[in-house]
Amino acid sequence: MKKRFSLVFKYDLTLAERTEKWDFYKKTTLENTEKLVWNDPSSLKDIGQTYFKHIKDTESLKKAIFWVNHSLELNDSYDGNLLQAKLYNKIKDKKKALEYAKNAKAIANEMGGNLKKLILLRTKRKIKFLKSSFYDQQPKTIYRKYSKL
């Protein structure tokens, strides 16, 4: 049952984002985030990112900070720390923003060459996928063009 509610919750958030109804987005997240996606660090960060981009009131931003903080407790990550720094900066808490920015930098430095390798690998995979999808479609297109001659 909870999984079904979670799907409806995510659908509501997607709908609110696409229609840019930020009051509805805020109301839905404030009521349901801790009940439905509390143990999903990715969803918590996504909600925090949306709050950073579109929500302006300080109390709601503090709630987003709380959610992203829990996400970091579940899975400490570069992007989570960077988002937390941005959120603290948005509410003008420069000291905390600097702390989380330093955490993000430390994680990036720790990853060092591995981060560069990961980016390169992802890029190669995307290029390979694009090429394979291009070549899968290309012969059909060529055949259609020249079969009419």
N, C-alpha and C positions, 0 to 999 in steps of 0.2 A: 504494500500500500504506500509506504514511504517513497519507494522508487517512482511510483506513478505521480505522486505529488511533486517530486523533484523534477520530473520531466515537464509537468505543467508549469512549474516555477521557471524553469529555464526557457520555456516557450514564451511565457509572459515577459521575461526580461528581453528576449530577442525582439518581440513585438514592440515593446516600449522603446528599445534602441532604434529600430527602423522607423518608427513613427515620431521619434524624438519627443516622447512624452516623459520628461525627466521627473515630474512629480509622481507619476504612476510608478516609474522605475524605483524611485526612492522609497515610496510607500511599500512596494512589494518586497524590496530587499530588507528594509527595516523590520518588516513583520516575519520574514521567512528564512533569511540567510542562516541563522544559527540553528534552525530546526531542520533544514533540508540539505544544505551543502557545507555544513560545519567541518566535516572531515575530508573535504576535497580542496586541497591547496590551490589547484589551478582555477577552480570556480571563484574562490575567495579573492585571488589576485585579479581575475577578470572583472569582478564587481568593483574592486578597489580602483582599477584602471579607469573604469567608466565614471566612477565618482570623481577621480582626479580630473578627467576631461570635461565633465558636464555639471557637476554639483558644486554649488558655491558656498552654502552655509556651513559654518564652522562645526556645529554640533554633528551634522551628518558626516562631515569629513573625518571627525574624530572617531565615529563609528566605523568608517572605512579603514582607518588606521588600526583599530582594534581587530578587524577581520584579517587584514593583511598581516598583522603581527601573529595571529593564530596560524595563518598559512606558513609563516616563517618557522613557527614552532614545529609544524608538521614536516616541513621541507625547506631548510635554509637554502636560499638560492640567490644568485646575482640579481636576476630581474625582480625578485621580491624585495630585496634590500633597496634597490634603486627606486622602485615604486614607493616604498615606505619613505625614502628620503624626499621624493617629490611631494608626497602628501603632507609631510611635516613642513616642508618649505611653503606649501600653499596656505597652511594655517599660520605661517610666520613663526614657527618654532625652529629657528636656525640651528640651535645647538643639537637637537635631535636629528635634524636633516643632515647635518654634517656627520654625525655618528653613523647613520645608516649608509650614507654615501661612502664613508671609509670602509664599512663592512663590505659593500658591493665591490669596491676597488680591491680589497684583500682577496675576495673570492675570485675575481677576474685574474689577479696576479697569480693566485694559487693554481688556477687552470692553465695559465701561461700558454705554452705551445699547444696544449690540448684544445684550448678554445679556438685557436687558429686552425688546427687540424679539423675540428668539428665543423667550423664554418666552411672550410674548403670542401670537406666531404659532402655537406648538404648542398653546396653549390654544384658539385659534380653530379650528384644524384638528380638535382633539378634539371640540369642540362641533359643528362642521359634520358630522363623521363620525357623532356620536351622533344629530344631527337627521336626517341622511339615512337612517341605519339605522332610526330610529324611524318615519319617514314611509314607508319601504319596507315595513315590517311593518304599519303602522297600517291602511291600507285593507282589507287581508285580514281583520284582526281585526274591524273595523267591519262588513265585509260578512258575516262569519260570524255575528256577533251579531244583525244585523237581518234577515238573510235567513230566519231561522226564524220571524219574526213573522207 
